[in-house]
Amino acid sequence: MPDYTSTPSIGQLHGNSCWAASLAWFLKQDTGGRPSWSQKQIMEIYWRSTREDGSLIGDYLATLWSQDQRLRMSTRVHPTPDPELYSLPLGTKPVCIAFKHITGYAHMNVIWSLGGDDVMCMEPYWPFPGTDGKRTGRFVQRKLEHFNYGDNVVLAWANPPDKASTATPAEAG
């Protein structure tokens, strides 16, 4: 399995840019002809899909990245809470996951399976509380239960090289 932690984590630029930091880091991992946008570029490209506070409008995520042909990504909504969240179709390649944090706010990480219910995460909101513009992000191992709050999670992953968009993250690798 590749060591994705060899690419430095990316800290979010402000309290609501976890989505942009996650996508920027994801694009460094699985290029496959995808753009290599910085977090700032991503926020500029998708500004029409954000709220005034810079957070991504949640309803857009399920389709936004899959419809942007430059990204060549697929998305899937998975209902939660789910007693069998370990059944998420994760593979060993990075997958962006939007979820409701146990504290109640929406958040995004990039995760990949370590086997069983263990995942490695690129967590962009670090250090906490941190200072806007100075966060570095970090890598942390978590249990899938960390993502099992709210009504659903949204997964976003790279399409396989043949551009088949019906593959799950586990099949795309």
N, C-alpha and C positions, 0 to 999 in steps of 0.2 A: 504494500500500500504506500502511495506517495506520502511524503511528510509535508503536508500543507502548511504546517507551522513555520516552515522555512521562509515563507513570505511574511514580512512584518504585518502585524494586525494594523487596522486603521481605526482611529478614534473618531467619533462623530464630532463635527464642528460646532454643533449646538445641541441643546437638549432634545430636539425633535428630528434630527437628521440621521437616526440609526439606519433608516432605509437606504439613504444615499451612501453611507459608509459601508454598509453590507454589500450593496451592489458593486461599489468600486473595488472592494477586496475580492468579491466573487469573480469579477472580470479579469483580475490578475491571475486567477487560478485556472480558469478554463477558457482560454482565449478562443481557439477554434474559429478564427476569423471574426470574432467579436471585437467591438471597440475597446480601447483601454482608457476609459474616461476616469477622471479624478472625481472625488466626491463633489467638489464645487461645480464641475461641468455637469454632473448628473442633476444637481439641484437646479441649474440653469435650464437644462433640457426639459425637465419635467415640472417646471414651476407652475404651469397651469393645472397640475394635478395635486397641488398642495394647498393647505390652509394658510391663513395669514401667519401662523406661528411656525411655518416651515414643515409641519408634519404632512405626510402623504395621506391623501383622502383614502381611507381604508377600502371603500367600495371599488376603487379603481384598481387596486393591486391585483385582484384576481384576473384581470384581463390586460392591464396596461403593458406589462413587460412581455407577455406572450404575443401581443399585437404589434409590438415594435420589432420589425423584421431585422433590424441591426443587431438585436440581442440574441436572436435565435434561441429563445427560451420557451418553456412550457410552464403552466401554473396549474395548481389543483387546490381546491378547498377541501379540508378534512374536518368533519364535525368533532367538537370537544364539548364537555369532557368525555373522554373515551377510556373505559377501563382497559382497553387493549391498544393504547396509543403506540405500543411497541410494534404494532403492525403497520405503522407508516412505511411506505415503500422506499425507505432510504437505502442508498448504496454507500459506497466508500468515497464517492465524489461529493464535493460541497453542494449544498442546497440552501437557498435562502428560506428562512421560516419567519413569517409574521405571526405573532401570538399575543395573547393578553397575559401580561406579567401578573404574578400572584398579587401584587400591590394594586392592580386594576388598570394600569396604563398599557397602551399598545406598544409593542417593541418588535425589533427584528434582530436576528442573529444569522450567521451562516453556520450550518452544522453538517457533520458527516458522521456516519455510523462507525463505532468502534466495536460493534458486536453486541448482541443482546439489547438491553435498554440503555446502553452507554453511548453518548455522542460527544464529540469534540466540538466546541463552539468558538467562533470568532465573535467576541463580545465587544461591540464598539463603544459602549458606555462605561469606560474605565479610564482613569480612576474615578471612583464615585465618592463624593459628588463631583469633584473635578471642576475644571474651569473651561468654559467654552473656548474652542480653538486650541486647547492644550491637551486634550484627551489623546491617549495612545491606543486605546483598545487593548485587549488581551485575549489569550487563549485559555479556555477553562473547560474541564471535563464535567459533564452534567448527566443526569438521568433524564430520560424522556418525560418523566412526570413534571419537570420544570415547565414544560410547554402545554400542560393539560388543563388550562383554565379558560374561561370565556366560552364563546359559542363555537369557535372554529380556529384552525390555523390555516394559513395559506403557504403552500410550498411553491418555490420557483426554482427551476433547474435548467441546465443546458440541454438543448435537444441533441440527440446523437448525431454523428457526422452525416448520416443519410437524411437528415432533416425530418425524420418521422416524429411527429408531435404527439403520438399516442403512447409513447414509451413512458414508463414511470421513472423516477430518479434512479431506482435500482437497476432498471433495464438500460438506461442511457449510458451507463458506464461501460 
